[in-house]
Amino acid sequence: MPSQPSRRRVILDTDLSMGAVGSEIDDGFALALALATPELDVELVTTVNGNTDVESAGLLTLALLERLGRTDVPVVGGAAAPLARPGDVRRAPQALRDEHGHRALSPGYAAAEMARVVTASPGEVTVVAIGPLTNVALAAVLDPAFAGAVAEVVVMGGSFLRHTNELAMPGEFNVWVDPEAADAVLRSGARLRFVGLDVTTQVRLTSADAARLEASGRPFASFAGRCTAAWIEHRAATGSSGAEDGACAMHDPLAVAVVARPELVTWAPARVEVVTGPSVARGVCVADLLRGAERPEPNCEVAVAVDAPAFTEHFLGAVEAL
């Protein structure tokens, strides 16, 4: 019999907040999808400050792994604040500590563990970063071999063909939270693929999709369906941008999906730089997508189009089985 292809080894770096009241759910769905994808082997989850504080992200990740029956996956805490603003540390709410504090993260520091795992097996480990890039930047600084040893870093972040149209947050959230880290990663020399708002806003779960998940009767899928319906209702009630169609975007799951299914999106080589420092455009990604002898060398690939129906079926099919 022919040998079976090996599974892609993955480190998921996340600011997971699924499970906290009024928090986004797509980061939790990204973890579930990664675990449900046969081609992927999630060896490590690292957490970072972003959608929520890093302490909450760790506790909520442990709780979600328990719900998914995967307490064997180690979770290591990471950066508690952006690179250039180390004093901006947030702590977990006491209520969340009371509920989840009996769970304990694995020892160590996310960036160090990320660098250790990657450099021990050059070319074999993919980092999927679905939060701010603080941990990835620190890993590249801690070990100069990291950038050359990582198979690739797939990032949910940036916006390359459009603008956020939001003065208070001109850059996409993950980049805007720590643009200095994003800039460092883009300069690291690692192989990078960015899945930004240009495509992630096109992949959406509807109320009908939520009902389909809930009706599956599967433990996690039913829970996921209820969470999706509640999140759609919350966004509609609060008048959130993009909630007009009664659906919610699956930003982070798309970044996970393209690791095993790169054909879900169309890729373009680009030279990307990030606006850093105290600027009205802080966190904005400036992408040069033109090619030619006089153009700068690309430092990444960016997603410029997506097959949204194919992603939705891929996602629902995987999560329905959990």
Buried (B, 14 or more C-beta within 10 A) or exposed (E): EEEEEEEBBBBBBBBBBBBBEEBBBBBBBBBBBBBBBEEBBBBBBBBBBBBBBBBBBBBBBBBBBEBBEBEEBBBBBBBBBBBEEEEEEEEBBEEBBEBBEEBEBBEBBBBBBBBBBBBEEEEBBBBBBBBBBBBBBBBBBBBEEBBBBBBBBBBBBBBBBEEBEEEEEBBBBBBBBBBBBBBBBBBBEBBBBBBBBBBBBBBBBBBEBBEBBBEBEBEBBBBBBEBBBBBBBBBBEEEEEEBEEEBBBBBBBBBBBBBBBBEBBEBBBBBBBBBBEEEEBBBBBEBBBEEEEEEEEBBBBBBBBBBBEBBBEBBBEBBBEB
